[in-house]
Amino acid sequence: MSELLEPQVVELLRADLPTIATNTIEAIMVEVPAYRGALDGVMGVTIANAVEVALAGFLVLAVRGRGDRAPRSPAIEGAYRLGRGEARSGRSAEALLSAYRVGARVSWRDLSATCVRAGVDAAGVARFAELVFAYIDELSAASVAGHSDEVETAKRSVERRRAALARYLLDGAAPDVLEAAAERAEWHGTTTLTAVIVPEAQVRPVLAQVTPQSLAASEAPGLADGREVLLIADMDGRRRAQLLQALEGRHAVVGPDRPWPRVQVSYRRALRAMTTPGVTMGSGPVDTEQWLAELVLSADEAALADLRARVLAPLDDLTATQRQKLAETLRAWLLHHGRRESIAGSLFIHPQTVRYRLGQLRDLYGEHLEDPVWVRDLTLALAVDADLSIR
């Protein structure tokens, strides 16, 4: 391929490169706020080297034209590394592209001035401009690709570390382990966490509506297949209503809020609510705060069954039907504080029927119905609705 510019012009350009590089860097630092002071430290050296390598690539174009890619590969690779470094430095892709736009304008202004001074005709300058700006497009594309790859790599790394933190929390790890895991995950500023169990398909929609500090765990002790645990940050107090509203229409179970190192307590409660008798699993979220009595009374199901059998023992000699009716009446009597009309309304029977049944219960229980300990045990045993005809 024939040379685009005469050798003497190329030599003039080569001699001007240090000045062009300095002018380019100074312009970028002035016009792009993100790069003010960027030449301090190691990253500044990297940026300066990248500019010099890129400008050297212009000379390759001047000598060989666009067709020969091999000599330009160092510049492309350098641009890619620059993009990754800029992402690590916290500068955005938009700032990087702004720097390229400023750099392209300033460097071409100086390059073209040298070409004109060397007597290159307008057609030659135009051909050189076409190749230079195509080359700058390649460089900027490589840098953006590097920036994007670094951001994605960093994001995946943070996600992995936050998933590890979530597992430590659900396993109940020691405080020093949790603190170290939170530091590695760059996770801070959160006071409380609330465990929410949701179907896998609901994870992303829910996370999109809550604070970015929330965590997700696809694996947790006792968790059924097809479900995941979300640890929602700072939804305590009045903000809990916002969380429940965000979960409306979703098959979610919501534990209580807890200080973040103790969110395992929240998860265990949500998990237990899923199998607790009396807790209704509907189409919307199950708020465990609304089912505390059921959760307390089901903490030891065997003990509850034994308690129920003991307090209902005076009914043992009755038929199953009689036993069921009197047990229901006894439960209503406890819940409605003996108010006959209220008991009749809750059981859909006549007040006289209530009076008759209460008379039977007094005959069977005798003074036990006046004993505070027996009344306590009866209340606990019968608080959760159940098939009271079965011992």
C-alpha positions as CSV (number, residue, x, y, z in Angstrom):
1,M,0.0,0.0,0.0
2,S,1.4,3.5,-0.9
3,E,2.2,5.9,1.8
4,L,-0.6,8.4,2.7
5,L,1.9,11.1,3.7
6,E,5.4,11.9,2.5
7,P,8.3,10.7,4.8
8,Q,9.3,14.3,5.6
9,V,5.7,15.1,6.7
10,V,5.7,12.0,8.9
11,E,8.9,13.1,10.5
12,L,7.5,16.6,11.2
13,L,4.5,14.9,12.9
14,R,6.7,12.7,14.9
15,A,8.7,15.7,16.2
16,D,5.4,17.4,17.2
17,L,3.9,14.4,19.1
18,P,5.2,15.4,22.6
19,T,3.7,18.9,22.2
20,I,0.4,17.5,20.8
21,A,0.2,15.0,23.6
22,T,0.7,17.7,26.2
23,N,-1.9,19.9,24.6
24,T,-4.4,17.0,24.4
25,I,-4.0,16.1,28.1
26,E,-4.2,19.7,29.3
27,A,-7.4,20.2,27.3
28,I,-9.0,17.1,28.7
29,M,-8.2,18.1,32.2
30,V,-9.7,21.6,31.7
31,E,-12.8,20.6,29.7
32,V,-13.8,17.3,31.4
33,P,-14.4,17.8,35.1
34,A,-13.9,14.1,36.0
35,Y,-10.3,14.4,34.7
36,R,-9.2,17.4,36.7
37,G,-6.2,16.3,38.7
38,A,-6.2,12.9,37.0
39,L,-2.5,13.0,36.2
40,D,-1.6,12.5,39.8
41,G,-0.5,9.1,40.7
42,V,-0.2,5.8,38.8
43,M,-3.4,6.3,36.8
44,G,-2.1,9.6,35.5
45,V,1.0,7.8,34.1
46,T,-1.3,5.3,32.5
47,I,-3.5,8.0,30.8
48,A,-0.4,9.9,29.6
49,N,1.0,6.7,28.1
50,A,-2.3,5.9,26.4
51,V,-2.4,9.3,24.8
52,E,1.2,8.9,23.5
53,V,0.5,5.4,22.2
54,A,-2.6,6.6,20.4
55,L,-0.8,9.5,18.8
56,A,1.9,7.2,17.7
57,G,-0.8,5.2,16.0
58,F,-1.5,8.2,13.8
59,L,1.9,7.9,12.3
60,V,1.2,4.3,11.5
61,L,-1.8,5.4,9.6
62,A,0.2,8.1,7.9
63,V,2.7,5.5,6.7
64,R,0.7,2.4,6.1
65,G,-2.9,3.5,5.8
66,R,-5.9,1.8,7.4
67,G,-5.5,-1.7,5.9
68,D,-2.6,-2.9,8.0
69,R,-4.0,-3.5,11.5
70,A,-1.1,-5.3,13.2
71,P,1.0,-2.3,14.1
72,R,-2.1,-0.6,15.6
73,S,-2.9,-3.5,18.0
74,P,-0.8,-2.1,20.9
75,A,-2.9,1.1,20.8
76,I,-6.2,-0.8,20.7
77,E,-5.1,-3.0,23.6
78,G,-3.9,0.0,25.5
79,A,-7.2,1.7,25.0
80,Y,-9.0,-1.4,26.3
81,R,-6.8,-1.4,29.4
82,L,-7.3,2.3,29.9
83,G,-11.1,1.7,29.9
84,R,-10.8,-0.9,32.6
85,G,-8.5,1.3,34.7
86,E,-10.9,4.2,34.4
87,A,-13.8,2.0,35.7
88,R,-11.6,1.0,38.6
89,S,-10.9,4.7,39.2
90,G,-14.6,5.4,39.5
91,R,-14.9,7.5,36.3
92,S,-17.9,6.8,34.1
93,A,-18.0,5.7,30.5
94,E,-19.6,9.1,29.7
95,A,-16.6,10.9,31.1
96,L,-14.3,8.6,29.2
97,L,-16.1,9.4,25.9
98,S,-16.0,13.1,26.7
99,A,-12.3,12.8,27.1
100,Y,-12.0,11.1,23.7
101,R,-14.1,13.8,22.0
102,V,-11.9,16.6,23.5
103,G,-8.8,14.7,22.7
104,A,-9.8,14.0,19.1
105,R,-10.6,17.7,18.5
106,V,-7.3,19.0,20.0
107,S,-5.0,16.4,18.6
108,W,-6.5,16.7,15.1
109,R,-6.2,20.5,15.3
110,D,-2.5,20.2,15.9
111,L,-1.9,17.3,13.5
112,S,-3.7,19.1,10.7
113,A,-1.8,22.3,11.4
114,T,1.5,20.4,11.0
115,C,0.2,18.8,7.7
116,V,-0.7,22.2,6.3
117,R,2.6,23.7,7.4
118,A,4.4,20.8,5.5
119,G,2.5,21.6,2.3
120,V,0.1,18.7,2.3
121,D,-2.8,19.5,-0.1
122,A,-6.4,19.6,1.0
123,A,-7.2,16.2,-0.5
124,G,-4.3,14.6,1.4
125,V,-5.4,16.3,4.7
126,A,-9.0,15.1,4.1
127,R,-7.8,11.5,3.5
128,F,-5.7,11.6,6.6
129,A,-8.6,13.1,8.7
130,E,-10.9,10.2,7.6
131,L,-8.4,7.6,8.8
132,V,-7.6,9.5,12.0
133,F,-11.2,9.8,13.1
134,A,-12.0,6.2,12.2
135,Y,-9.0,5.2,14.3
136,I,-10.2,7.3,17.2
137,D,-13.6,5.6,16.9
138,E,-11.8,2.3,17.3
139,L,-9.9,3.4,20.3
140,S,-12.9,4.8,22.0
141,A,-14.9,1.7,21.3
142,A,-12.1,-0.4,22.8
143,S,-12.0,1.8,25.9
144,V,-15.7,1.6,26.4
145,A,-15.5,-2.2,26.0
146,G,-12.8,-2.3,28.7
147,H,-14.8,0.0,30.9
148,S,-18.0,-2.2,30.5
149,D,-16.1,-5.4,31.2
150,E,-14.5,-4.0,34.3
151,V,-17.8,-2.7,35.6
152,E,-19.5,-6.1,34.9
153,T,-16.6,-8.0,36.6
154,A,-16.7,-5.7,39.6
155,K,-20.5,-6.1,39.8
156,R,-20.4,-9.9,39.7
157,S,-17.7,-9.8,42.3
158,V,-19.8,-7.7,44.6
159,E,-22.8,-9.8,44.0
160,R,-20.9,-13.0,44.9
161,R,-19.6,-11.3,48.1
162,R,-23.1,-10.1,49.0
163,A,-24.6,-13.6,48.4
164,A,-21.9,-15.0,50.7
165,L,-22.8,-12.4,53.3
166,A,-26.5,-13.4,53.0
167,R,-25.6,-17.0,53.6
168,Y,-23.5,-16.1,56.7
169,L,-26.4,-14.1,58.1
170,L,-28.9,-17.0,57.5
171,D,-26.5,-19.5,59.1
172,G,-26.1,-17.3,62.2
173,A,-22.4,-16.7,61.9
174,A,-20.4,-15.0,64.6
175,P,-20.4,-11.2,64.7
176,D,-16.7,-10.9,63.7
177,V,-17.4,-13.1,60.7
178,L,-20.4,-11.0,59.7
179,E,-18.5,-7.7,60.0
180,A,-15.7,-9.0,57.9
181,A,-18.1,-10.4,55.2
182,A,-20.0,-7.1,55.2
183,E,-16.7,-5.2,54.6
184,R,-15.7,-7.4,51.8
185,A,-19.1,-7.0,50.2
186,E,-18.9,-3.2,50.5
187,W,-22.2,-3.4,52.4
188,H,-22.7,-0.8,55.0
189,G,-25.2,1.8,56.4
190,T,-28.0,-0.7,57.1
191,T,-29.6,-0.9,60.5
192,T,-32.2,-3.6,60.1
193,L,-33.1,-6.5,57.8
194,T,-36.4,-8.2,57.2
195,A,-36.4,-11.8,55.8
196,V,-38.9,-12.3,53.0
197,I,-39.5,-15.7,51.4
198,V,-40.6,-15.4,47.8
199,P,-40.9,-17.6,44.7
200,E,-37.8,-17.5,42.4
201,A,-39.8,-15.7,39.7
202,Q,-40.5,-12.8,42.1
203,V,-37.0,-12.1,43.2
204,R,-36.1,-9.4,40.6
205,P,-39.5,-7.6,40.6
206,V,-39.3,-7.3,44.4
207,L,-35.7,-6.2,44.5
208,A,-36.5,-3.5,42.0
209,Q,-38.9,-1.9,44.5
210,V,-36.7,-2.0,47.7
211,T,-33.5,-0.4,48.8
212,P,-30.3,-1.3,46.9
213,Q,-28.7,-2.6,50.2
214,S,-31.1,-5.5,50.2
215,L,-29.6,-9.0,49.8
216,A,-30.7,-12.2,48.1
217,A,-30.0,-15.8,49.0
218,S,-31.0,-18.7,46.7
219,E,-29.9,-21.2,49.3
220,A,-30.8,-21.2,52.9
221,P,-31.4,-23.8,55.7
222,G,-34.8,-25.4,55.3
223,L,-35.8,-23.5,52.2
224,A,-37.9,-25.4,49.7
225,D,-37.0,-25.6,46.0
226,G,-38.4,-22.9,43.9
227,R,-38.1,-20.2,46.6
228,E,-35.5,-17.7,47.6
229,V,-34.9,-15.5,50.6
230,L,-34.6,-11.7,50.4
231,L,-33.1,-9.8,53.2
232,I,-34.8,-6.4,52.8
233,A,-32.9,-3.5,54.3
234,D,-34.3,-0.8,56.6
235,M,-38.1,-1.6,56.4
236,D,-38.7,-1.3,60.1
237,G,-41.4,0.6,61.9
238,R,-43.8,2.5,59.7
239,R,-41.9,1.5,56.6
240,R,-43.0,-2.1,57.0
241,A,-46.4,-1.0,55.4
242,Q,-44.4,0.1,52.3
243,L,-42.8,-3.3,52.1
244,L,-46.1,-5.1,52.4
245,Q,-47.6,-2.9,49.7
246,A,-44.6,-3.7,47.4
247,L,-45.4,-7.4,48.0
248,E,-49.1,-7.1,47.2
249,G,-50.2,-9.9,44.9
250,R,-47.1,-11.9,45.5
251,H,-46.9,-15.3,47.3
252,A,-44.5,-13.9,49.9
253,V,-44.0,-14.6,53.7
254,V,-42.6,-11.7,55.6
255,G,-40.6,-12.1,58.9
256,P,-40.1,-9.4,61.5
257,D,-37.5,-6.7,61.2
258,R,-34.4,-7.4,63.3
259,P,-30.9,-5.7,63.7
260,W,-29.1,-6.9,60.7
261,P,-26.7,-9.3,62.5
262,R,-29.8,-11.1,63.9
263,V,-31.8,-11.5,60.7
264,Q,-31.6,-15.3,61.1
265,V,-34.4,-14.9,63.7
266,S,-36.6,-13.2,61.1
267,Y,-35.9,-15.9,58.5
268,R,-36.7,-18.7,60.9
269,R,-40.0,-17.2,61.8
270,A,-41.0,-16.7,58.2
271,L,-40.0,-20.3,57.4
272,R,-42.0,-21.6,60.3
273,A,-45.1,-19.6,59.3
274,M,-45.2,-21.5,56.1
275,T,-46.0,-24.7,57.9
276,T,-47.9,-23.4,61.0
277,P,-51.5,-24.6,61.4
278,G,-53.9,-21.7,61.3
279,V,-51.7,-19.4,59.2
280,T,-53.6,-18.7,56.0
281,M,-51.4,-18.6,52.9
282,G,-53.3,-16.5,50.4
283,S,-52.5,-14.7,47.1
284,G,-50.9,-11.7,48.9
285,P,-48.1,-11.5,51.4
286,V,-48.3,-13.3,54.8
287,D,-47.2,-10.9,57.5
288,T,-46.0,-13.0,60.4
289,E,-46.7,-10.0,62.7
290,Q,-50.4,-10.8,62.2
291,W,-50.0,-14.5,63.2
292,L,-47.9,-14.2,66.4
293,A,-50.4,-16.2,68.6
294,E,-50.5,-19.1,66.1
295,L,-46.7,-19.1,65.9
296,V,-46.3,-19.1,69.7
297,L,-48.9,-21.8,70.2
298,S,-47.4,-24.0,67.5
299,A,-43.8,-23.7,68.8
300,D,-44.2,-27.1,70.4
301,E,-47.0,-28.9,68.7
302,A,-46.7,-32.0,70.8
303,A,-46.9,-30.0,74.0
304,L,-50.0,-28.1,72.7
305,A,-51.7,-31.4,71.8
306,D,-51.0,-32.7,75.3
307,L,-52.3,-29.6,76.9
308,R,-55.4,-29.7,74.8
309,A,-56.0,-33.3,75.7
310,R,-55.6,-32.6,79.5
311,V,-58.0,-29.6,79.6
312,L,-60.6,-31.4,77.5
313,A,-60.4,-34.6,79.6
314,P,-63.7,-33.8,81.4
315,L,-65.4,-34.2,78.0
316,D,-63.9,-37.7,77.4
317,D,-67.1,-39.7,78.2
318,L,-69.2,-37.7,75.6
319,T,-69.8,-38.7,72.0
320,A,-67.6,-37.1,69.4
321,T,-70.4,-34.8,68.3
322,Q,-71.2,-33.7,71.9
323,R,-67.5,-33.2,72.6
324,Q,-67.1,-31.0,69.6
325,K,-70.1,-28.8,70.4
326,L,-69.2,-28.3,74.0
327,A,-65.5,-27.7,73.2
328,E,-66.5,-25.0,70.7
329,T,-68.8,-23.4,73.2
330,L,-66.1,-23.5,75.9
331,R,-63.7,-21.8,73.4
332,A,-66.3,-19.1,72.6
333,W,-67.0,-18.6,76.3
334,L,-63.3,-17.9,76.9
335,L,-62.9,-15.6,73.9
336,H,-66.1,-13.6,74.6
337,H,-65.6,-13.4,78.4
338,G,-68.8,-15.2,79.0
339,R,-71.1,-12.8,77.1
340,R,-74.0,-15.1,76.1
341,E,-75.2,-13.0,73.1
342,S,-71.7,-12.7,71.7
343,I,-71.2,-16.5,72.1
344,A,-74.5,-17.2,70.4
345,G,-73.6,-14.9,67.5
346,S,-70.2,-16.5,67.0
347,L,-71.6,-20.0,67.0
348,F,-74.8,-19.2,65.1
349,I,-77.0,-20.7,67.7
350,H,-79.8,-19.4,70.0
351,P,-78.8,-17.8,73.4
352,Q,-80.9,-20.5,75.1
353,T,-78.8,-23.2,73.5
354,V,-75.7,-21.4,74.8
355,R,-77.2,-21.3,78.3
356,Y,-77.9,-25.0,78.2
357,R,-74.4,-25.9,77.0
358,L,-72.8,-23.7,79.6
359,G,-74.8,-25.5,82.2
360,Q,-73.4,-28.8,80.9
361,L,-69.8,-27.4,81.0
362,R,-70.2,-26.2,84.6
363,D,-71.4,-29.7,85.6
364,L,-68.4,-31.3,83.9
365,Y,-65.7,-28.8,84.9
366,G,-67.1,-27.7,88.3
367,E,-64.8,-25.3,90.1
368,H,-62.1,-25.6,87.4
369,L,-63.9,-22.8,85.5
370,E,-63.2,-20.5,88.4
371,D,-59.6,-21.5,88.8
372,P,-57.2,-18.9,87.1
373,V,-54.6,-21.6,86.3
374,W,-57.2,-23.8,84.6
375,V,-58.7,-20.8,82.7
376,R,-55.2,-19.9,81.5
377,D,-54.5,-23.4,80.3
378,L,-57.9,-23.6,78.6
379,T,-57.3,-20.3,76.9
380,L,-53.9,-21.5,75.6
381,A,-55.2,-24.9,74.5
382,L,-58.2,-23.6,72.7
383,A,-56.8,-20.3,71.4
384,V,-56.0,-21.8,68.0
385,D,-59.0,-23.1,66.1
386,A,-58.8,-26.8,65.5
387,D,-60.7,-30.0,65.4
388,L,-61.6,-30.1,69.0
389,S,-63.3,-33.5,68.9
390,I,-60.0,-35.3,68.4
391,R,-57.7,-35.8,71.4
